[in-house]
Amino acid sequence: MFSILNLIDLILNIYTWIIIAVVIMSWLIGFNIINGHNDIVRQIRYALYRITEPVLGPIRRILPDLGGIDISPLIALIAIWFLRSLLWEYGPRLFV
């Protein structure tokens, strides 16, 4: 049964890195380091957007307007960290 906990933990870990990739890509496009109109960059950005928007979208709707600063990835990363902590604290008790 620990394999299920490991799988859930792995999925949350991969999602954490995807959120970090979204943040880095938005910085690179925002500072004109990479061209946002390039087809490959646009496809990668769209794929990352489609993966992360179901989580980040509701967080953005709840947060107040901070004048162009988006802290929804930070809140999502804190929530994922909290879920992983709960998973390993209470998960083994569920399978005993």
Residue pairs with C-beta under 8 A, 6 or more apart in sequence:
1 95
2 92
2 95
4 95
5 87
5 88
5 91
5 92
5 95
8 87
8 91
9 84
9 87
9 88
12 80
12 83
12 84
12 87
13 84
15 51
15 55
15 80
16 77
16 80
18 48
18 51
18 52
19 52
19 55
19 56
19 73
19 76
19 77
19 80
20 73
20 77
21 48
22 48
22 49
22 52
22 56
22 73
23 73
25 34
25 41
25 44
25 45
25 48
26 70
27 33
28 34
29 36
29 41
29 45
34 41
35 41
36 42
36 45
52 73
52 76
55 76
56 72
56 73
56 76
59 72
59 75
59 76
60 70
60 72
63 71
63 72
63 75
